[in-house]
Amino acid sequence: MQEVNTRHLIIATAGHVDHGKSALVKALTGTDPDRLPEEKKRQITIDLGFAELNLEATNGDKIHAGIIDVPGHEDFVRNMIAGVGSIDLALFVVAADDGWMPQTEEHLQILNYLGVQHAVVALTKSDLGQIDMMTKQIRRQLGGTRFADSPIVPTSVRTGAGIEDLANTLAAQLATVEPQRDVGKPRLFVDRAFTLRGIGTVVTGTLTGGALRRGQQIILFPTNLEARIRTIQSHGQELEIAQPGMRTAINLPDIPVDQIKRGDVVTIRGLGTPGSTLVVLLEKSSRFDRENAAARPLKNGSSMCFHHGTSRAAARIALRENGCLQARQRQIAQLKLASPIFAFIGDRFVIRDSSEQRTIAGGVVLDPDGDKESLGSCLSPDTIDSLLCATIGRHGFAHRENLLSKSRFSADEISEALTRLQRDGEIILHQHIAADCEFWRKLRAQAIDLIDRTHKRNPECGGVDLNELRPALRIQQPKILEALVADLCGGDFVRKGSAIARTSHQPTLPAHVQPTEKKIREALSKKPFDPPSRKAIESDPQARQVARFLIENGELMEIAPDVLLLRENFERMKSRVTAFISTTGSATVSELREALGSSRRVMVPLLERLDREGITRRVGDRRRLR
């Protein structure tokens, strides 16, 4: 028995004002999408409307489609764009009595800019005739676009003709659409926010990129407000989990409704933060008539209105190549937004003029946290390997946990691609760092050269202090240094505390200070258990240098601030103390001082050290072995 699957998909209407979009949605679903009193009064759609359409594919799969009905009037194109940002199929509406009209054309360009791949054309008011002529006109207008072969279905809401054919055509087309992927990165672009008595704040939108669960902690961007989802619905049905491709309503009682607006994004922690500087690939349609003001070149430094998801923001353009963007051209540019947005690599957007009268361009986000360096990188947002190489290569390295977090690739896909690139010798992976091979080779060579020069210049040093190595290599990120040290220590180097050295390096004093070393050893050996004071030993800077070297290399023991012992003498004193107490059972400081021929200045700190090391313990004024 064949398993029946349910596919969750989104349809949006498109087309000129008064071509019958809302009436067609009502005929298909039984729901009137015009919900505002002003819409009823004026008999035009002003804002977004919503309906539910349940279909069955020829293979038996259930298709649960949410329909977004968008306004066709030129004054409300901004609302239309907010409705078509995350759709699977466009229901393109053209009336038989009007044919192809200005908003029909503008909506087509918007769908093209947003990368919508599938469409069904409904030729409405077919009872008025002219079906063949209008079908040819539509086919001619769609020529050269990705909708050139889209089915055209004559319909009449007045007579009911063609409505069933349209539903069947939609089912057939939607059956070929790949369902939206769950990559563990949910984003719900808010298109409505309202409050219900006894429930609190509710937001609705189209869910993409990942699932949301009842009880899940979310964050609202760009306000950074956090809340827990109390309940989830889709078209009035209570859900435990909302899947990508669903029209979704979530109850967020912890956030006041006046702190949420259309354009906000509901998401989860760990996917990055909103940004106000983007690097994008801009394109200007080839379909503009020369007389159309929207066909004018887009100049460097121009101000415009940027539409993304359900949000819009004022923006200024900086083209990578100065000059302007002409019709039929594409160019990389940097956009500076007046307010931050939560965009991903590969997201589509639309550009309208600053007065929001005309749609003038569109494009795709290449870098949602764009800087001047990324302007020089022409990225392919659809290819994970090239994206990773370009992202890592921009600065020479990247933190693995942050790599492509703002992209449409899952964590597993990113991890697999990193492993593949390392295997192919294109990148280096060390701990939490992914690095460009050439960058890492140079950084490693610089570190080795610095260590070797330090060994040669200061042979008495045990190695290069890591606090000195980091600024010398101009490393800003601590994790880069950690990965570099781990890499070096996997070969011919060793970490000694806060320093790194070659494994073969044995610290030695320079020849010109070796007589001072001999003098210090002799002074400490004349009375091995009661040596001269440290002040007497370190009588000059050179003697202090030698003493520090001997202490760092463990040949000299610092028993107290003013007491130094050669290591062999310390070990001898420790053995003598242990032997004496073992014989007597216990001993005082004075008894041990006399037995060893030492002094109270030396014996008191020595015994305190043996106490700390767990060799002896103090009981009153006597010492016993532990």
N, C-alpha and C positions, 0 to 999 in steps of 0.2 A: 504494500500500500504506500503510495507516494506521500511524503511528508508535505504538509501545507505550511508555507512560510508567509509571514506578514511583513510587507515592505512599507517603511515609513518614508514618505516623500512629500515635497513641497511644490505646489503650482502657484504661479502668480499671473494675474492678467496683465495685459499691456495693450495700448491702443488709444486712439483719439477720443476726446470727450464726446459723449452722447452716441457712441457706437454700440452701446448695449452690453457693456462688460458686466455690470452688476445684475442686470436682468438675466443674463446668461448664467451667472453663478447661481442665482435663485432657481432657475429652471433645472440646473444640474443637481442641486443639493437640497432644495426646499428652504434654504436659509437666505434671508435678505441681508446682504453684507453692509448695506447702508444703515448705520446705527445712530448717526447724529441727527438731531432735529433739523439742523440747517441743511443737511443732505436731503432729508425728506421734503423740506420746503422748496429748495432750489432744484430738486430732481437731478442733481449731479453728485458724484462722489468727491468728497473733499479730503478725507483722511483714509487710512487703511481700513478695510473691512475683512472679515474672516469667516470661513465656512469649512465644513468637513465633507469630503467626498470619499465614499467607500466603493471600490471597484474590485473586479476579479480578473486576473490575467488568464490567458488561454491555457496555461499550464496548471491552473487551479490556485496559484498564489493569491493571497489577499493583498490588496493595495489600499493602504490607509493614507490618503492624501489630504494635506491641509491646503486650502486655497486662500491666497491673499489677494484681495481685490484692491487694485490701486486706482487712484484718480487719473483721469485723462486730461483734465484741463491744464493749460500751460502754467497757470498760477500755482499749481500744486505738484509740479514735477519733483520737488524736493521730497514730498511724501511718497511719490511713486518710487523713487530710488531707494528709500528706506525699506520698501516692501519687497524689492527684488534682489537684495544683496546675497541671500543664501538659498536660492531656489534650485530645483532640479529640472523644471520644465516651465516654459512660458506659454500661456494660453493667449495667443496673439489675436486680437479682435479687430476686424475691418468690416464696416457696414457697407452693404451692397448699394445703398443710395448715395453714399459719399465717396467711397473708394479710399485710396491712399491720401492721407492728410498730414499736415505739419507735425502733429503730435505722434502720429503713427511712425513717421520717420525718426523723430527724436527718441521715441521709446525703443525703436529697433537699434539705434546707435548705442543707447544705454545698455541694452541687453548684450550687444557685442562687446562693449568695454568691460562689462562684468563677467564675461566669459561663459555666459549661459550656452549650453551645448544643444539643448533639445527644445523643440517648439511644435505646437499644433496651432494652425490658423483656423479660427472660426469666422466664416463669412456670414455675418449676422444680417437680419432683415431680408433674408433671401426670398421671402414672399413678395418683395417689391420687384423681382426680376433682375436682369443684367448679370446673372450668375456667371456665364461663360466669359463675358467681357471683364468682369471684376477679377475672376480667377486668373486670367492672363495678366492683368495689371499687377496683381499681387505677386505672381510668379516672376514677373519682370523686375519688380522692386526688390525681391529677395535674392535675385541672381547675384552670384559672387559673394554671398554671405554663407555662414554655416547653416542657415535655415533654408537654403535654396531648394532642398528636396522635402521640406516639411509638408505633411499632409494638410490639405485645405478642405474643410468640411462646411458646406452650406447649412445654415441653421435659421430657424425662425422661432422666436419665443412666442409670438402671437399665435402661430398655428401648431407649434410643437414639432414641426418638421426638423429632422436632423439632430435633435437633442440626444436621442439614443445612439445614433451613429457617432456623435461627438464623444459620448461617454466611452463607447467601445474603442474609438481611436485613441483617446487618452490612455485607456487601459493598456492597449497594445504598445504605445510609445513608452509609457512608464515602466513596462515590463523589461524594456531594454536598458533602462537607466541603472547604472551602478549605485546601490544605496550609499549614503554618506558613511564614511569610515569612522570607526571609534578608535582614536589614537591616544585616548587618555588625557585629552586636553579640551575639556568642555568650554564652550563660549556661548552664552545666550545673549544676543543683541536685543536689548530692551526696545520694544516698540510701543508698549503701553505700560503705565503704572497707575494703579488706582487703589482705593481702600474699600473693604466690605465690612459692614457692621458685624462685630463679634469675631472677625477673622483677622483683620488688619491689612497690611500692605500686600498687594498682589502685583507681580510683574509678569508680562507675557513677552514672548519672542520666539524666534526659530532657533532651536538648539543645534549646534554643529560641533564636530571635533571630539566629542566624548559624552558619556552619560552623566546625569545628575541623579542623586538618590535622596529619598526622604531622610531627614536628619543630618544630612551632610553639611559641613561647614563650607561657606562660600565667601568670596570677597567681591565687592562691587567696585569696578573701575569706571572713571578715574578718581573717585572719591576715597578709595581705600577703606570703605566701610565693610565690616565683617558681620556675618549673621549665619544662623542655622536655618536650613529649609524645614519648615514645619510640614507642609503638604505639597504635593505635585499633582497637577491635572493636565490632561490633553483633551481638548474638545469636551470638557465636562466630566471626563472619566478620571477617577482617582487612580494614581499610579504610585508604585514603590520606586520605580526607576524610569526616568525619561531617556529615550534613546536619541542619538543624532538623527536629524531629519524630521523631528516631531515639532509641531506647534505646541509650545509648553507654557503653562502658567505655574508659577511657584509662589508660595506664601512665605513672605519674609516679615514676620511681625515685629522683629527687632529694629527695623529701619523705618523711620517715618516716611510717608509717601512723598512729602515735599523735598526729600533729599535724593529722590530718584527721578530721572527724566529719560525721555527717548534718547538713544545714543549711548547710554551707559551699557556696560558689559558685566554680566554675572559669570564668574569663573572661579578657579580654585588657586590656592597658593602654590608657588613653585614654578610658575610659567613665565616669570618676568613681570615687568611693570609697564605702564603706559609710557609712550614717548612722544615728543613733539617735533622730532627731526627724522625724516624718512628719506631713504634713497630708493628711487622708483625708476621704472622704465615707463616713460610717457609715450603715448601714441595719439595721433590725431587722425580722425577718420578720413578716408578717401571719398566719402559720399557727399561732402558738402558742395552745394552750388556756389559758384563764385560770388553771387550776389548776397549770399547768406553771411550775416555778420559773424557767425560762429566759425566761418572759414578763415578769418583773419589769422595771421601768424601769431603764435603764442610767444611773447617776448621774454627774454631773460629778465628776472626781477619783477615779473607781473604778479599782481595780487589776484587771488581767485578763491572759489569756494570748493572745498575738498569734501567729497561724500564717501563714507566708508561704513559698511554695515548699516546701522540705523542712525549713525552720527553724521554731523557735518561741522566743519570748522573753517575759519578763514585761513588762508595759506599764502605763502610767497614762494615763488619758484626760482631755483638757481640751476640753470642748465649746465651740464658738464662741458659741453662745447658752446661757447658764447654765441650769441646771435639769437635765433628764434626757431621755434618748431612749426614747420609748415604742414599743411594737409598731406596725408600719405606718408608722413615721417614718424620715426620713433627715436627717442633719445633718452639717455640716462640723466636724471636730474635729482636735486636735493630739494625737498619740500620742508619749509619751516612753518609749523602749525601754530595758530594762536592758542590752542588748547590741546592737551595730550590725548592720544587715542591708543587703544590696545589692539595693535595690528600684528599679524603674523607674516612671515615670508610667504609670498605667493598669493596674498590677499589681493583682490581686485578693487578698484575704486573708480569714481567718476569725478571729473573736474567740470564745474560750471563757472561762468563769469561771476565777478564779484557782486553783480546786481541780481544774480540767480535768474536771469532771463533766458540764457542759452547754455546748452551743453556743448563744451568746446574741446574736451579731451577725456582720456581715461588712461588706465594703465594697471601695472602690477607692482606690488611692494617687493623690492629686492633686499632691503635691510630695514627692519622696523626701528632700529636704534642707529640710524645712519650717521656717519661722520665723514669728514673730508677724505679719509683714507679709503672708505668703501666706495666713494664716487669713481675710483679708478678700477673697481672690480665689476666686470659685467657678469653677474651671476645668473645661472639658470635655476629658477625657483622650483623646478619640477624634478631635478636630478640630485639625489641626496649626496652622491660621492663628490660631484663638482661643488656643491654647496659647502660641504665640510672642508674640502681643500681650500676653497676661497676664503671661508671664515677663519680657518686656522692660519692660513698664509698671510692674512691682512696684518696681524701683529706678530706672527711667527709662532704663536701658541694660543691655546684657549683652555679654559677649565672644562673638563669633560662633563660635569654635572650641569653646566649652563649651555652647552653646545646645542644650537638649534632648538632651544626650549620654545622659542616663539616661531614655530614652524608647524607644518601639517604632517610631520613624521613622528612616529611613536618612539618612546625611549628604546624599545627593543630594536627597531629599525636603525636608529642612530648608533646603538652599540654594535650591531652586526656590521654596519658600514665602516665604523672605526677599525674594527678587527680586520676587515677586508683590506682597508687602505694600509694598515700596518703590514699585513702579510705581503702586499704588493710593493712595499718599500716607499710609499708615498708620504707617510707620516710616522712619527715616533710616539709611542704611548708609554708614559712613566707615571705611576701612581695616579693622581687626579688630573694630570696634564696631558693634552694632546698637542704635539708640536710639529711644525714643518721640519722636514729632514735637514735641509740646509741651515735653517736657523739654529737647530739643536746642535748640529756639527760645529758651527762657529762658536756657539756659547760654550760648548764642552772644551773646544780647543783653547778658548780664552781663559777658562778656569784652570786648565792644566798648565798653561804657560805661566799664569800668575803663581800657582803653587810651586812650580819648578824654580821660578825666579826667586821666590821667597826662600826656598830651601838653600839656594846658592848664596843669596845675599845675607841671610841670617840663619846659618846652619844650626845655631843653638836653639832656634824656635822649634817647638814640636809640630807646627803646621800653620796654616793660615786660619785666623779666626773668621768664623762665618759672618760675624757682624762687619768685618772688613771686606769679605769677599762679595757680599751682596751689593754694596754701593760701587765697588770697583767694576762689577759686571753690569751695572745700571739695571739691576733687577728690582722691579717695583713690587712684585707679587711674592709673598713668602712661600707659597706652594710651588712656585717655579724653582726657588732655591732648594726646597726639600727634595723635589724630584731630581734636580741636577746632582745633589750630593748622593742620593740613593743610587743614581746611575753610575757615578764615579766609584762609589764604594762597592759596586758589583764587579769591579775590575781591579786595578792596581792601586787603589786608594783606600784609606781607612779613616773613619771619624774618631777623633779623640776628644770627647767632651764637646766643647763648642768650636773645635778646630778640625780641619781636614788636612791630611798629609799623604804622601806616597807611603805605601806599605813598607818599602825598602828604606825609608828615611830613618836614620838614627841620629838624633840631635847630638851635635858635638860643639864644644866651645871653639871659637877662633883661636888660632895659634898664639896671638899676642896676649890673650888673657889666661892662657893655660898656666903660667907661673903663679898667677893669683889663685887659681883653683888648687894648685899644689900647696900653697901657703895656708889656705883655709883648711884643707884636709889635715895638714900637719898640726895646726892649732887645735882642731877638734879631737885629734888622736892622742895628744900629750896627756890629757886627763879625760879619758873617754867618757867617764860617768859624771864628771863635773867640769864641763867645757867652759871656755870664756863666754861672756855675754854676747848676745847678738850684736849689740852696738859695737863691741870690740872687734867682732868678726867682720861686720860690714863697715869698715873704717873709711871707705871711699866709694864713689859711684861704680867703679869697676868691680869692687868686691861685692857690692849690692847686686850687680848684674849677674855675677857668677853664683852667688847664693840663691838668687831667684831661679836660675837655670837648674841648679842641683835640686831645689825643692820641687820644681815642675816635673822633673824627671824621676822623682822618688828616691834620689840618692841622699837627700837631706830631709830630716823630719823636723817639722815645726811643732814642738811640744807645747810651747807657750809663746806669747809675743816676744819674749826676750830669751827664749831657750831653743837652741838648735842642736840636734844630735845627728851624727852620721847614721844611716839606716842600720849598718851592721852593729853599731854600738847600742842603738835602741833595742835591737833584737837580743843582744847579749844581756842588757839590763832586764828585759822582760823575762828571760830564762832564769836569771839569778833570783829575781823576786819570786817567781813561781817555785823554784827549788827551795828557797828559804822558808816560805810560808808552808810548803808541803811538809817540811821537817818540823816546824814549830807549831803548826796549827793556825797561828795568827801572828800578826806583827804590827808594830806602830811605825809611824813615819821615821821616828828617830832610830829605831832598831834597824830598819832597812837602810837608812842613810849610812849608818856606821858599817853595816855588813857589806855595802857596795862601795864604800869610800866616796860617797856623793855629798850633796849638800841639800838643804831644805828647798832652796831655790829651784833645784832640778827635780827632786824627789816628789814634791807635792803635785806639780802638774803631770808628772809621769804616772803617778798612781791614779789621778783623776782620769787620765786617758785610758788606763787599764780597766778602770771601773766602767767607762763608757763602752769599751770593747767587750765587756762581759767576762774578763779574765779574773778580776778581783771584785770584791764588794766590801763596802765600808760598814762596820758594825761598831758604833761608838767612835773611839779614836783608834781602832784596830782594823786591819785588813784581813779578810779571809778569801780563800779561793772559792769561786762559784761552783 
